[in-house]
Amino acid sequence: MTARAARARRRSRAASLLLFAWRRHRVLFVGAVLAIFVTASAVFADRIAAYSPYDVDIANKLRPPSTSHWLGTDEYGRDVLSRTIYAARISIKVASVAVAVGLIGGTVIGSVAASSGGLVDLVLMRLMELLFSFPAILLAIVLMAVLGTNILNAMTAIGIIFIPGFSRLARAATQGAMRQQYVEAAYAIGMSDLRILVREVLPNIVTPLIVEAMQAFAYAVILEASLSFLGLGAQPPEPSWGNMLSSGRGFMDQAPWLGVVPGLTMFVGVLGFNLLGDGLRDLLDPRMRLRIAGATMAPDTSLAPRSTAGEGPAFQEAESAESVAR
Amino acid sequence: MKRLPVTLELALLAFIVANAVAVPCGAIAARFHQQRLDYIATLMATILGAVANFWLATLLILIFALKLRILPAGGYVSIAENPIRNLSLMILPALSLGMVSSALLLRIMRAGMIEVLVSDYIRTAVAKGAATSRVVWHHALRNALIPFLTVGAVEFGWLFGGVVIIEDIFLLPGVGQLVLVGIINRDYPILLASTLTVTVVVLTATCWSMSWPASSIRARSM
């Protein structure tokens, strides 16, 4: 009886927490639900998928959605739903490693540049700008051409693309943190540069980096799919949303689901991670939220006694949207 | 260099599509901030921001070329040879590239407009009795376009970079397709030349946006 009451209490507490999250942080909530949905399907793909993604069944090729194959079959009779679920695994894996490479590389370069200053800063940041000047997809394609076409190289190429964005963000955040009094105090008590960077600065710059990592994650999913679409990422028969769309293109007249299902799943995943990033930014960076709220407090063209010239929300929005995920 | 006009045309048309969607939608969203139209525009930007351009291209081919059969699925005819055929071949690629790019531009336009609509000179204009539509479209829009133009120029460069997949899907003989040909044939001089061409255009657009005389425009229009 007591155990049942405790369970009921726990359930009601979880429900009220979910309700609170939905009311207060709607964007974050929707993003988290979608992102968890896609990530869970990737992690538990072998338990969820009814068929193996590699099982060829020529007798049942290009079959429309039915009870046995919910989302139809492809040109080799493989189950589209199962392949779509397994493809999430590749995307999540590539995006996780690529973002980790970009985040770690960018944070190290950015924080070292900011704390060293002078020539080191100049050289490192000019190098980053050099990388930044190439369009992301083009750089990824060229890197894949040089490195060779496989998943590991796709992770590396996408990770390298993210390094300049993260390094610029880390540099700016480190510069801000280095001016704070707690860093001066750390210097005063004789802490070494490295210790200050790791113990004092890093924990204080992690918030914007996490927010950007989420948005970079969504972009990494698109980049991986783009590379696979061009035949430079995951190689058939390994399922990837990109190569599924690419191979399905030739059969769209007879089997339109081949051009819809993988893209729709990718869209849900990217939307989830984008919203999660936006929601986290609102949650973790209240200054941004307040600035926008402040600027928009007045109804349409009304006359709030407030001027947000200069670094207003438009600049913030542009900065945040462009910083990493290009 | 023979392929550059194809890519430039595609990027330019996509840029026009992106602006045609972003400017009015962003301005209307800001004008009706936190009302139904704003939510619709924001939702549209969120959805477009999550769509991969090659998937949108696939969907557009499926709908307009395979189902409705009103537009061709791919190919290229020079604008000098047959302008109407050229345009009909370019509509779907331009929409695929432009619609996806409009997501970022819409958000920037909306945020810029919201920022401007609470500034003192707008309040003055309203106090002087100017009509709301004049205040929004004449006074506010000009200043709201400043951050938009800066990002827009960079976006043009990035559009140019994003043509590789779209040119491949729609069989357009542009620089992007040349990049792929270079990779498939392991023809590194071709790959290098085509990549450098794209990068030069991207850098030109970026430099142009950085040298944009934002402050003087702001000063002039105030």
Boltz contact constraints between the chains, C-beta under 6 A:
constraints:
  - contact:
      token1: [A, 133]
      token2: [B, 203]
      max_distance: 6.0
  - contact:
      token1: [A, 134]
      token2: [B, 199]
      max_distance: 6.0
  - contact:
      token1: [A, 135]
      token2: [B, 158]
      max_distance: 6.0
  - contact:
      token1: [A, 135]
      token2: [B, 161]
      max_distance: 6.0
  - contact:
      token1: [A, 135]
      token2: [B, 202]
      max_distance: 6.0
  - contact:
      token1: [A, 137]
      token2: [B, 162]
      max_distance: 6.0
  - contact:
      token1: [A, 138]
      token2: [B, 161]
      max_distance: 6.0
  - contact:
      token1: [A, 138]
      token2: [B, 198]
      max_distance: 6.0
  - contact:
      token1: [A, 142]
      token2: [B, 195]
      max_distance: 6.0
  - contact:
      token1: [A, 145]
      token2: [B, 183]
      max_distance: 6.0
  - contact:
      token1: [A, 222]
      token2: [B, 52]
      max_distance: 6.0
  - contact:
      token1: [A, 225]
      token2: [B, 52]
      max_distance: 6.0
  - contact:
      token1: [A, 226]
      token2: [B, 165]
      max_distance: 6.0
  - contact:
      token1: [A, 229]
      token2: [B, 54]
      max_distance: 6.0
  - contact:
      token1: [A, 245]
      token2: [B, 58]
      max_distance: 6.0
  - contact:
      token1: [A, 252]
      token2: [B, 62]
      max_distance: 6.0
  - contact:
      token1: [A, 252]
      token2: [B, 66]
      max_distance: 6.0
  - contact:
      token1: [A, 253]
      token2: [B, 66]
      max_distance: 6.0
  - contact:
      token1: [A, 256]
      token2: [B, 62]
      max_distance: 6.0
  - contact:
      token1: [A, 259]
      token2: [B, 58]
      max_distance: 6.0
  - contact:
      token1: [A, 259]
      token2: [B, 62]
      max_distance: 6.0
  - contact:
      token1: [A, 263]
      token2: [B, 55]
      max_distance: 6.0
  - contact:
      token1: [A, 267]
      token2: [B, 50]
      max_distance: 6.0
  - contact:
      token1: [A, 267]
      token2: [B, 51]
      max_distance: 6.0
  - contact:
      token1: [A, 270]
      token2: [B, 50]
      max_distance: 6.0
  - contact:
      token1: [A, 271]
      token2: [B, 50]
      max_distance: 6.0
  - contact:
      token1: [A, 274]
      token2: [B, 50]
      max_distance: 6.0
  - contact:
      token1: [A, 295]
      token2: [B, 114]
      max_distance: 6.0
  - contact:
      token1: [A, 295]
      token2: [B, 115]
      max_distance: 6.0
  - contact:
      token1: [A, 295]
      token2: [B, 118]
      max_distance: 6.0
  - contact:
      token1: [A, 296]
      token2: [B, 33]
      max_distance: 6.0
  - contact:
      token1: [A, 296]
      token2: [B, 114]
      max_distance: 6.0
  - contact:
      token1: [A, 298]
      token2: [B, 118]
      max_distance: 6.0
  - contact:
      token1: [A, 300]
      token2: [B, 31]
      max_distance: 6.0
  - contact:
      token1: [A, 300]
      token2: [B, 33]
      max_distance: 6.0
  - contact:
      token1: [A, 301]
      token2: [B, 117]
      max_distance: 6.0
  - contact:
      token1: [A, 301]
      token2: [B, 132]
      max_distance: 6.0
  - contact:
      token1: [A, 301]
      token2: [B, 135]
      max_distance: 6.0
  - contact:
      token1: [A, 303]
      token2: [B, 123]
      max_distance: 6.0
  - contact:
      token1: [A, 303]
      token2: [B, 126]
      max_distance: 6.0
  - contact:
      token1: [A, 304]
      token2: [B, 118]
      max_distance: 6.0
  - contact:
      token1: [A, 306]
      token2: [B, 118]
      max_distance: 6.0
  - contact:
      token1: [A, 307]
      token2: [B, 119]
      max_distance: 6.0
  - contact:
      token1: [A, 307]
      token2: [B, 120]
      max_distance: 6.0
  - contact:
      token1: [A, 308]
      token2: [B, 115]
      max_distance: 6.0
  - contact:
      token1: [A, 312]
      token2: [B, 115]
      max_distance: 6.0
  - contact:
      token1: [A, 313]
      token2: [B, 111]
      max_distance: 6.0
  - contact:
      token1: [A, 313]
      token2: [B, 115]
      max_distance: 6.0
  - contact:
      token1: [A, 314]
      token2: [B, 108]
      max_distance: 6.0
  - contact:
      token1: [A, 314]
      token2: [B, 111]
      max_distance: 6.0
  - contact:
      token1: [A, 314]
      token2: [B, 112]
      max_distance: 6.0
  - contact:
      token1: [A, 314]
      token2: [B, 115]
      max_distance: 6.0
  - contact:
      token1: [A, 314]
      token2: [B, 147]
      max_distance: 6.0
  - contact:
      token1: [A, 315]
      token2: [B, 147]
      max_distance: 6.0
  - contact:
      token1: [A, 317]
      token2: [B, 107]
      max_distance: 6.0
  - contact:
      token1: [A, 317]
      token2: [B, 108]
      max_distance: 6.0
  - contact:
      token1: [A, 317]
      token2: [B, 111]
      max_distance: 6.0
  - contact:
      token1: [A, 318]
      token2: [B, 108]
      max_distance: 6.0
  - contact:
      token1: [A, 318]
      token2: [B, 147]
      max_distance: 6.0
  - contact:
      token1: [A, 318]
      token2: [B, 151]
      max_distance: 6.0
  - contact:
      token1: [A, 321]
      token2: [B, 104]
      max_distance: 6.0
